[in-house]
Amino acid sequence: MALVNANVAFLLTVYQEPTTNLWEERVGYSFFARAAQLRCFEEVLATPVADIDKPDGLRPADRRRGRHPALTHCGAGRERR
């Protein structure tokens, strides 16, 4: 579980930063990367595995608004070279 906890801790420090799309060699706010990060955070919150930490930075997504409060800076379409 240490690897899972380390990966989640890392994601919490970088998820608001632009990502690099290696196929198109673009840096920006990727909708796909944000969706994968959101899914990871949701799975961590929902897991019954006791050894997986649930850091304070994780909160459930607000489904009425269709977004996760921690992932509101997604600027899909604002990629830059």
All heavy atoms as an XYZ file, in Angstrom:
645
protein
N       0.810     -1.190      0.000
C       0.000      0.000      0.000
C       0.858      1.262      0.000
O       0.366      2.322     -0.311
C      -0.937      0.010      1.196
C      -1.981     -1.090      1.172
S      -2.892     -1.169     -0.361
C      -2.756     -2.874     -0.710
N       2.111      1.124      0.354
C       2.996      2.294      0.384
C       3.113      2.937     -0.993
O       3.155      4.166     -1.105
C       4.371      1.899      0.903
N       3.139      2.113     -2.043
C       3.241      2.658     -3.397
C       1.985      3.451     -3.759
O       2.071      4.547     -4.324
C       3.468      1.529     -4.404
C       3.578      1.961     -5.863
C       4.762      2.898     -6.053
C       3.713      0.737     -6.749
N       0.813      2.921     -3.431
C      -0.444      3.623     -3.694
C      -0.471      4.951     -2.934
O      -0.789      5.997     -3.500
C      -1.662      2.760     -3.313
C      -2.958      3.564     -3.399
C      -1.734      1.526     -4.187
N      -0.127      4.915     -1.672
C      -0.129      6.134     -0.860
C       0.862      7.164     -1.393
O       0.564      8.363     -1.424
C       0.164      5.804      0.600
C      -0.975      5.040      1.243
O      -2.125      5.159      0.853
N      -0.639      4.229      2.228
N       2.035      6.711     -1.837
C       3.027      7.634     -2.407
C       2.521      8.252     -3.705
O       2.702      9.456     -3.939
C       4.349      6.904     -2.640
N       1.868      7.448     -4.542
C       1.342      7.971     -5.808
C       0.227      8.988     -5.575
O       0.175     10.016     -6.242
C       0.849      6.834     -6.704
C       1.984      6.114     -7.383
O       3.036      6.679     -7.640
N       1.767      4.835     -7.667
N      -0.662      8.710     -4.653
C      -1.748      9.647     -4.349
C      -1.175     10.938     -3.772
O      -1.588     12.038     -4.161
C      -2.783      9.015     -3.397
C      -3.785     10.060     -2.907
C      -3.503      7.875     -4.100
N      -0.207     10.829     -2.887
C       0.427     12.020     -2.315
C       1.082     12.853     -3.413
O       0.974     14.084     -3.423
C       1.454     11.619     -1.257
N       1.741     12.189     -4.365
C       2.352     12.904     -5.485
C       1.287     13.597     -6.336
O       1.427     14.775     -6.680
C       3.174     11.943     -6.349
C       3.661     12.565     -7.614
C       4.732     13.446     -7.599
C       3.051     12.280     -8.824
C       5.176     14.040     -8.769
C       3.484     12.861     -9.996
C       4.553     13.745     -9.975
N       0.225     12.872     -6.678
C      -0.841     13.467     -7.503
C      -1.453     14.695     -6.840
O      -1.786     15.668     -7.517
C      -1.944     12.447     -7.786
C      -1.708     11.502     -8.933
C      -2.879     10.523     -9.049
C      -1.509     12.236    -10.233
N      -1.602     14.658     -5.529
C      -2.173     15.808     -4.829
C      -1.285     17.043     -4.920
O      -1.768     18.161     -4.785
C      -2.450     15.465     -3.369
C      -3.694     14.627     -3.141
C      -3.765     14.156     -1.690
C      -4.948     15.401     -3.515
N      -0.005     16.857     -5.174
C       0.890     18.015     -5.291
C       0.987     18.539     -6.711
O       1.413     19.668     -6.911
C       2.316     17.688     -4.790
O       2.902     16.701     -5.630
C       2.305     17.213     -3.346
N       0.588     17.745     -7.719
C       0.785     18.160     -9.110
C      -0.484     18.238     -9.957
O      -0.417     18.686    -11.099
C       1.801     17.244     -9.833
C       3.154     17.295     -9.152
C       1.293     15.826     -9.947
N      -1.627     17.831     -9.430
C      -2.802     17.730    -10.299
C      -3.266     19.072    -10.860
O      -3.948     19.116    -11.877
C      -3.962     17.017     -9.599
C      -4.680     17.849     -8.573
C      -5.754     18.652     -8.930
C      -4.279     17.839     -7.239
C      -6.403     19.422     -7.985
C      -4.927     18.597     -6.304
C      -5.978     19.387     -6.678
O      -6.623     20.150     -5.738
N      -2.913     20.164    -10.250
C      -3.331     21.468    -10.760
C      -2.371     22.027    -11.809
O      -2.638     23.063    -12.391
C      -3.482     22.465     -9.617
C      -4.634     22.126     -8.710
C      -4.810     23.134     -7.587
O      -3.930     23.941     -7.323
N      -5.938     23.092     -6.940
N      -1.291     21.326    -12.058
C      -0.299     21.769    -13.034
C      -0.650     21.237    -14.426
O      -1.305     20.212    -14.553
C       1.089     21.260    -12.633
C       1.536     21.721    -11.262
C       1.684     23.222    -11.171
O       2.125     23.849    -12.156
O       1.357     23.773    -10.108
N      -0.193     21.916    -15.469
C      -0.387     21.391    -16.827
C       0.315     20.046    -16.985
O       1.286     19.750    -16.282
C       0.283     22.446    -17.710
C       0.347     23.674    -16.883
C       0.470     23.216    -15.459
N      -0.193     19.249    -17.886
C       0.414     17.958    -18.186
C       1.009     18.015    -19.588
O       0.738     18.934    -20.354
C      -0.626     16.826    -18.113
O      -1.687     17.117    -19.019
C      -1.178     16.672    -16.714
N       1.807     17.021    -19.922
C       2.413     16.950    -21.249
C       1.777     15.819    -22.026
O       1.737     14.686    -21.560
C       3.934     16.698    -21.140
O       4.507     17.757    -20.386
C       4.568     16.656    -22.506
N       1.270     16.140    -23.196
C       0.712     15.148    -24.096
C       1.851     14.704    -25.000
O       2.273     15.453    -25.886
C      -0.434     15.764    -24.905
C      -1.034     14.786    -25.889
O      -0.333     13.980    -26.492
N      -2.334     14.883    -26.072
N       2.378     13.513    -24.770
C       3.547     13.056    -25.510
C       3.258     12.772    -26.979
O       4.142     12.884    -27.821
C       4.134     11.823    -24.834
C       4.625     12.049    -23.398
C       5.117     10.744    -22.799
C       5.713     13.098    -23.367
N       2.024     12.429    -27.309
C       1.696     12.138    -28.706
C       1.706     13.399    -29.547
O       2.181     13.397    -30.676
C       0.318     11.477    -28.811
C       0.346     10.067    -28.317
C      -0.112      9.636    -27.105
C       0.882      8.917    -28.970
N       0.099      8.285    -26.970
C       0.712      7.814    -28.107
C       1.483      8.716    -30.190
C       1.111      6.543    -28.444
C       1.883      7.437    -30.526
C       1.694      6.372    -29.652
N       1.166     14.477    -29.020
C       1.082     15.726    -29.787
C       2.124     16.749    -29.349
O       2.160     17.852    -29.873
C      -0.320     16.313    -29.654
C      -1.379     15.398    -30.242
C      -2.780     15.943    -30.048
O      -2.916     17.105    -29.632
O      -3.729     15.200    -30.326
N       2.957     16.365    -28.392
C       4.004     17.229    -27.870
C       3.455     18.590    -27.452
O       3.967     19.641    -27.813
C       5.140     17.369    -28.883
C       5.810     16.041    -29.185
C       6.909     16.153    -30.209
O       7.108     17.244    -30.773
O       7.572     15.126    -30.449
N       2.391     18.549    -26.669
C       1.763     19.774    -26.169
C       1.740     19.746    -24.646
O       1.604     18.705    -24.033
C       0.338     19.918    -26.681
C       0.260     20.162    -28.163
C      -1.178     20.348    -28.570
N      -1.266     20.594    -29.982
C      -1.431     21.798    -30.499
N      -1.546     22.846    -29.715
N      -1.496     21.961    -31.806
N       1.840     20.925    -24.074
C       1.732     21.088    -22.627
C       0.474     21.903    -22.366
O       0.239     22.919    -23.014
C       2.963     21.821    -22.050
C       2.775     22.101    -20.570
C       4.214     20.999    -22.289
N      -0.347     21.445    -21.446
C      -1.575     22.172    -21.137
C      -2.437     21.392    -20.170
O      -2.003     20.414    -19.565
N      -3.659     21.846    -20.041
C      -4.615     21.218    -19.135
C      -5.429     20.201    -19.921
O      -6.346     20.558    -20.641
C      -5.508     22.277    -18.493
C      -4.723     23.186    -17.595
C      -4.241     24.400    -18.059
C      -4.425     22.817    -16.297
C      -3.497     25.228    -17.240
C      -3.684     23.624    -15.467
C      -3.220     24.830    -15.942
O      -2.474     25.636    -15.143
N      -5.070     18.950    -19.785
C      -5.678     17.872    -20.549
C      -6.942     17.363    -19.863
O      -6.911     16.983    -18.686
C      -4.678     16.723    -20.685
O      -5.312     15.546    -21.115
N      -8.036     17.327    -20.621
C      -9.276     16.783    -20.090
C      -9.085     15.318    -19.697
O      -9.544     14.878    -18.640
C     -10.405     16.909    -21.116
C     -11.693     16.320    -20.634
C     -12.502     17.009    -19.760
C     -12.079     15.054    -21.047
C     -13.692     16.452    -19.294
C     -13.262     14.502    -20.590
C     -14.064     15.196    -19.718
N      -8.378     14.537    -20.538
C      -8.169     13.123    -20.252
C      -7.362     12.947    -18.965
O      -7.705     12.126    -18.121
C      -7.459     12.426    -21.407
C      -7.125     11.000    -21.090
C      -8.110     10.021    -21.129
C      -5.848     10.635    -20.713
C      -7.822      8.704    -20.806
C      -5.546      9.319    -20.387
C      -6.531      8.358    -20.440
N      -6.279     13.703    -18.817
C      -5.455     13.572    -17.602
C      -6.274     13.936    -16.373
O      -6.203     13.257    -15.342
C      -4.218     14.463    -17.705
N      -7.070     15.011    -16.462
C      -7.890     15.418    -15.321
C      -8.932     14.361    -14.989
O      -9.212     14.094    -13.832
C      -8.575     16.761    -15.607
C      -7.610     17.920    -15.651
C      -6.983     18.073    -14.263
N      -5.988     19.093    -14.236
C      -6.155     20.286    -13.710
N      -7.285     20.614    -13.157
N      -5.180     21.160    -13.720
N      -9.516     13.757    -16.011
C     -10.516     12.707    -15.778
C      -9.869     11.507    -15.087
O     -10.459     10.920    -14.171
C     -11.162     12.290    -17.096
N      -8.663     11.140    -15.502
C      -7.962     10.014    -14.877
C      -7.595     10.345    -13.429
O      -7.718      9.491    -12.538
C      -6.709      9.669    -15.675
N      -7.176     11.576    -13.175
C      -6.853     11.986    -11.811
C      -8.094     11.968    -10.931
O      -8.058     11.484     -9.796
C      -6.220     13.378    -11.818
C      -4.850     13.393    -12.451
C      -4.381     14.784    -12.805
O      -5.153     15.740    -12.833
N      -3.098     14.906    -13.106
N      -9.196     12.475    -11.449
C     -10.450     12.472    -10.703
C     -10.862     11.051    -10.359
O     -11.230     10.757     -9.220
C     -11.553     13.159    -11.504
C     -12.961     13.071    -10.919
C     -13.025     13.705     -9.537
C     -13.956     13.730    -11.852
N     -10.779     10.151    -11.327
C     -11.147      8.755    -11.093
C     -10.265      8.145    -10.001
O     -10.750      7.428     -9.117
C     -11.026      7.952    -12.389
C     -11.315      6.480    -12.242
C     -12.792      6.237    -11.918
N     -13.056      4.862    -11.658
C     -13.478      3.980    -12.564
N     -13.683      4.375    -13.801
N     -13.688      2.744    -12.238
N      -8.988      8.442    -10.054
C      -8.069      7.940     -9.032
C      -8.482      8.441     -7.655
O      -8.580      7.661     -6.707
C      -6.654      8.381     -9.350
S      -5.462      8.016     -8.038
N      -8.735      9.742     -7.536
C      -9.116     10.319     -6.244
C     -10.429      9.727     -5.742
O     -10.579      9.430     -4.560
C      -9.229     11.838     -6.340
C      -7.918     12.540     -6.580
C      -7.888     13.750     -7.238
C      -6.724     12.006     -6.148
C      -6.690     14.419     -7.452
C      -5.514     12.658     -6.357
C      -5.499     13.872     -7.014
N     -11.389      9.538     -6.646
C     -12.674      8.948     -6.243
C     -12.508      7.510     -5.770
O     -13.132      7.097     -4.789
C     -13.675      9.020     -7.394
C     -14.158     10.421     -7.667
C     -15.083     10.507     -8.867
O     -14.993      9.675     -9.786
O     -15.907     11.432     -8.872
N     -11.670      6.742     -6.466
C     -11.439      5.351     -6.068
C     -10.744      5.278     -4.712
O     -11.053      4.411     -3.892
C     -10.622      4.617     -7.135
C     -11.365      4.396     -8.433
C     -12.555      3.467     -8.298
O     -12.494      2.499     -7.502
O     -13.558      3.699     -8.988
N      -9.818      6.174     -4.462
C      -9.121      6.193     -3.171
C     -10.116      6.501     -2.058
O     -10.096      5.863     -1.008
C      -7.961      7.213     -3.184
C      -7.447      7.491     -1.786
C      -6.835      6.705     -4.073
N     -10.997      7.471     -2.286
C     -11.998      7.806     -1.266
C     -12.962      6.657     -1.007
O     -13.410      6.459      0.122
C     -12.795      9.043     -1.682
C     -12.083     10.378     -1.527
C     -12.937     11.491     -2.111
C     -11.787     10.659     -0.066
N     -13.273      5.885     -2.038
C     -14.283      4.831     -1.923
C     -13.715      3.476     -1.480
O     -14.489      2.602     -1.106
C     -14.992      4.661     -3.265
N     -12.419      3.313     -1.499
C     -11.854      1.990     -1.227
C     -12.077      1.560      0.228
O     -11.937      2.362      1.149
C     -10.354      1.935     -1.559
O      -9.915      0.576     -1.403
C      -9.525      2.817     -0.652
N     -12.400      0.297      0.405
C     -12.527     -0.238      1.765
C     -11.190     -0.730      2.324
O     -11.126     -1.171      3.467
C     -13.501     -1.399      1.588
C     -13.250     -1.877      0.191
C     -12.900     -0.638     -0.606
N     -10.119     -0.652      1.532
C      -8.808     -1.133      1.973
C      -8.283     -0.204      3.060
O      -8.069      0.990      2.828
C      -7.820     -1.219      0.791
C      -6.453     -1.689      1.264
C      -8.363     -2.133     -0.290
N      -8.071     -0.761      4.233
C      -7.708      0.045      5.403
C      -6.333      0.696      5.292
O      -6.108      1.765      5.844
C      -7.761     -0.817      6.656
N      -5.411      0.076      4.584
C      -4.045      0.596      4.516
C      -3.863      1.728      3.509
O      -2.773      2.286      3.408
C      -3.066     -0.525      4.186
C      -2.946     -1.533      5.312
O      -3.249     -1.163      6.465
O      -2.562     -2.681      5.041
N      -4.882      2.051      2.740
C      -4.780      3.158      1.788
C      -5.223      4.432      2.492
O      -6.354      4.538      2.967
C      -5.615      2.894      0.517
C      -5.024      1.698     -0.234
C      -5.651      4.131     -0.364
C      -5.744      1.333     -1.503
N      -4.299      5.394      2.559
C      -4.581      6.674      3.214
C      -5.612      7.474      2.425
O      -5.665      7.407      1.206
C      -3.299      7.507      3.328
C      -2.257      6.853      4.211
O      -2.628      6.012      5.056
O      -1.069      7.199      4.053
N      -6.389      8.254      3.149
C      -7.342      9.179      2.546
C      -6.914     10.584      2.979
O      -7.384     11.097      3.985
C      -8.757      8.852      2.974
C      -9.204      7.491      2.433
C     -10.583      7.140      2.881
C     -11.111      5.871      2.286
N     -10.235      4.760      2.114
N      -5.990     11.194      2.221
C      -5.441     12.492      2.617
C      -6.514     13.566      2.762
O      -7.577     13.507      2.136
C      -4.484     12.843      1.478
C      -4.157     11.534      0.822
C      -5.398     10.710      0.983
N      -6.210     14.568      3.578
C      -7.145     15.666      3.826
C      -7.517     16.416      2.557
O      -8.584     16.994      2.465
C      -6.556     16.648      4.839
C      -6.428     16.026      6.217
O      -7.195     15.096      6.520
O      -5.557     16.479      6.976
N      -6.635     16.426      1.555
C      -6.900     17.159      0.317
C      -7.957     16.534     -0.567
O      -8.406     17.148     -1.533
N      -8.369     15.317     -0.248
C      -9.388     14.639     -1.062
C     -10.774     14.931     -0.521
O     -11.024     14.830      0.674
C      -9.168     13.129     -1.054
C      -7.945     12.611     -1.781
C      -7.908     11.090     -1.691
C      -7.943     13.040     -3.225
N     -11.669     15.294     -1.426
C     -13.080     15.501     -1.085
C     -13.921     14.868     -2.173
O     -13.498     14.810     -3.326
C     -13.389     16.998     -1.024
C     -12.658     17.728      0.070
C     -13.096     19.171      0.072
N     -12.871     19.753     -1.241
C     -12.120     20.819     -1.464
N     -11.522     21.421     -0.484
N     -11.975     21.300     -2.679
N     -15.118     14.417     -1.855
C     -15.978     13.835     -2.892
C     -16.326     14.865     -3.959
O     -16.389     16.061     -3.693
C     -17.236     13.416     -2.125
C     -16.837     13.372     -0.699
C     -15.726     14.360     -0.531
N     -16.542     14.382     -5.183
C     -16.939     15.261     -6.289
C     -18.351     15.777     -6.060
O     -19.202     15.086     -5.504
C     -16.867     14.502     -7.605
N     -18.584     16.995     -6.488
C     -19.913     17.594     -6.431
C     -20.629     17.244     -7.730
O     -20.455     17.903     -8.743
C     -19.798     19.114     -6.268
C     -21.147     19.789     -6.118
O     -22.184     19.130     -6.325
O     -21.157     20.988     -5.797
N     -21.394     16.172     -7.709
C     -22.040     15.675     -8.926
C     -23.120     16.621     -9.452
O     -23.449     16.595    -10.622
C     -22.637     14.291     -8.689
C     -21.592     13.255     -8.439
C     -20.721     13.116     -9.653
N     -19.695     12.112     -9.430
C     -18.701     11.904    -10.236
N     -18.558     12.627    -11.314
N     -17.798     10.987     -9.984
N     -23.666     17.476     -8.586
C     -24.664     18.429     -9.072
C     -24.021     19.430    -10.018
O     -24.641     19.893    -10.950
C     -25.322     19.167     -7.921
C     -26.188     18.260     -7.055
C     -26.614     18.958     -5.799
N     -25.389     19.199     -5.023
C     -25.243     20.168     -4.138
N     -26.228     20.983     -3.881
N     -24.123     20.317     -3.482
N     -22.789     19.756     -9.776
C     -22.073     20.699    -10.624
C     -21.251     19.983    -11.692
O     -20.702     20.621    -12.569
C     -21.148     21.567     -9.782
C     -21.890     22.451     -8.848
C     -20.921     23.267     -8.079
N     -21.507     24.565     -7.829
C     -20.880     25.552     -7.271
N     -19.630     25.414     -6.916
N     -21.479     26.690     -7.063
N     -21.135     18.657    -11.564
C     -20.411     17.883    -12.552
C     -18.906     18.052    -12.477
O     -18.208     17.891    -13.458
N     -18.398     18.392    -11.291
C     -16.952     18.569    -11.177
C     -16.488     18.234     -9.774
O     -17.264     18.221     -8.838
C     -16.545     19.985    -11.520
C     -17.125     21.034    -10.591
C     -16.789     22.423    -11.108
N     -17.598     23.412    -10.446
C     -17.245     24.056     -9.342
N     -16.098     23.813     -8.775
N     -18.030     24.947     -8.805
N     -15.224     17.990     -9.675
C     -14.589     17.740     -8.392
C     -14.036     19.070     -7.911
O     -13.392     19.780     -8.676
C     -13.472     16.707     -8.548
C     -12.935     16.235     -7.240
N     -12.046     16.974     -6.511
C     -13.172     15.110     -6.531
C     -11.744     16.317     -5.414
N     -12.414     15.183     -5.403
N     -14.288     19.468     -6.661
C     -13.810     20.768     -6.200
C     -12.301     20.920     -6.313
O     -11.812     22.023     -6.502
C     -14.266     20.832     -4.741
C     -14.682     19.468     -4.376
C     -14.987     18.721     -5.635
N     -11.578     19.835     -6.253
C     -10.126     19.925     -6.360
C      -9.660     20.019     -7.806
O      -8.514     20.309     -8.070
C      -9.483     18.721     -5.694
N     -10.558     19.769     -8.755
C     -10.171     19.770    -10.161
C     -10.899     20.854    -10.947
O     -11.243     20.681    -12.098
C     -10.452     18.398    -10.786
C      -9.722     17.231    -10.150
C     -10.118     15.936    -10.836
C      -8.226     17.414    -10.233
N     -11.117     22.004    -10.360
C     -11.870     23.056    -11.036
C     -11.026     23.895    -11.981
O     -11.547     24.714    -12.695
C     -12.528     23.997    -10.005
O     -11.497     24.549     -9.183
C     -13.545     23.265     -9.167
N      -9.727     23.685    -11.978
C      -8.864     24.490    -12.829
C      -8.616     23.834    -14.175
O      -7.690     24.199    -14.868
C      -7.522     24.742    -12.127
C      -7.695     25.441    -10.819
N      -8.051     26.761    -10.728
C      -7.595     24.995     -9.554
C      -8.135     27.103     -9.472
N      -7.882     26.052     -8.731
N      -9.430     22.871    -14.535
C      -9.242     22.174    -15.814
C      -9.552     23.136    -16.947
O     -10.687     23.572    -17.103
C     -10.145     20.949    -15.899
S      -9.922     20.037    -17.427
N      -8.577     23.471    -17.707
C      -8.755     24.385    -18.827
C      -8.638     23.647    -20.128
O      -7.851     24.048    -20.985
N      -9.371     22.587    -20.290
C      -9.285     21.801    -21.529
C      -9.458     22.725    -22.708
O     -10.322     23.585    -22.737
C     -10.351     20.717    -21.519
N      -8.600     22.562    -23.686
C      -8.642     23.410    -24.864
C      -7.682     24.578    -24.778
O      -7.500     25.310    -25.738
N      -7.049     24.755    -23.624
C      -6.093     25.848    -23.478
C      -4.668     25.323    -23.517
O      -3.808     25.809    -22.814
C      -6.328     26.592    -22.174
C      -7.597     27.367    -22.169
C      -7.669     28.235    -20.948
N      -7.834     27.367    -19.781
C      -7.866     27.816    -18.534
N      -7.711     29.086    -18.273
N      -8.025     26.978    -17.539
N      -4.416     24.340    -24.348
C      -3.079     23.800    -24.443
C      -2.172     24.767    -25.174
O      -2.613     25.562    -25.981
C      -3.107     22.458    -25.196
C      -3.841     21.381    -24.421
C      -3.841     20.076    -25.163
O      -3.525     20.071    -26.351
O      -4.150     19.063    -24.517
N      -0.887     24.689    -24.879
C       0.069     25.546    -25.565
C       1.295     24.730    -25.918
O       1.613     23.773    -25.270
C       0.439     26.735    -24.690
C       1.084     26.360    -23.385
C       1.327     27.585    -22.531
N       1.998     27.222    -21.302
C       1.397     26.839    -20.194
N       0.087     26.766    -20.150
N       2.074     26.526    -19.116
N       1.986     25.135    -26.944
C       3.222     24.447    -27.353
C       4.392     24.978    -26.609
O       4.538     26.045    -26.223
C       3.462     24.614    -28.849
C       2.576     23.692    -29.629
C       3.047     23.644    -31.061
N       2.099     22.842    -31.764
C       2.373     21.700    -32.298
N       3.564     21.211    -32.246
N       1.462     21.000    -32.903
